[in-house]
């Protein structure tokens, strides 16, 4: 596997551009941490309602062309295999920039043929590199449910209204917060503590579960904006009070 220094002739790096999509109105915990890493520029598109990234490719195209046009770079190392980036490679090259592609695994499988043709060079990031730098977290499989169309109409019982909990929201929010945090290891808890050291925005990967579980415990109650802020405040305080 070739290093970026070897690919670019040991030229100094301008910065690293990291492209992703925001999972909601706020950045995830990982994204919030990346945004503060020196030398890294986090560029965020959006997720649509079926989980597809939108606007990310256009950010890459715009950045690559602008950097080349302004003479800010001599070489660009692109970690992608998307054919939609081919035009950006062509335009950047027209300004004298050499564009190199780093493939995630076998380029013949993971980089479009047309992008390989346009690039000045194509190299591979092998599995050992990813194992060294990233942790693979496999999401738990969703519970299986019986399709509704297999049930006879007469077998479907009318829905039973859930009783509203008599517990106060703060009490329920504390229980849910402890439940969500119980499965996290010390490294993840430390990341959360660092995140909440100077801000109170709950990362969306926790926020959705937190609000949904409290609402469910309240009998499916539709929570007001004030109540949701109250719940999030309990979660933040719970994280801040956690000790090793």
ABEGO torsion letter per residue (X at the ends): XBBAAAAAGGBBBABBBBBBBBABABBBAAAAAAAABBGBBBBBBBBBAAGBBBGAAAAAAAAAAAAAAAGABABBBBBBABAAAAAAAAAAAAAGBBBBBBBBEBAAAABBAAAAAABABBBBBBAAAAAAABBBBBBBBBBBBBBAAABBAAABBBBBBBBBBABBAAAAAAAAAAAAAAABBAAAAAAAAAAAAABABBBAAAAAAAAAAAAAAAGGBBBBAAAAAAAAAAAAAAAAABBX
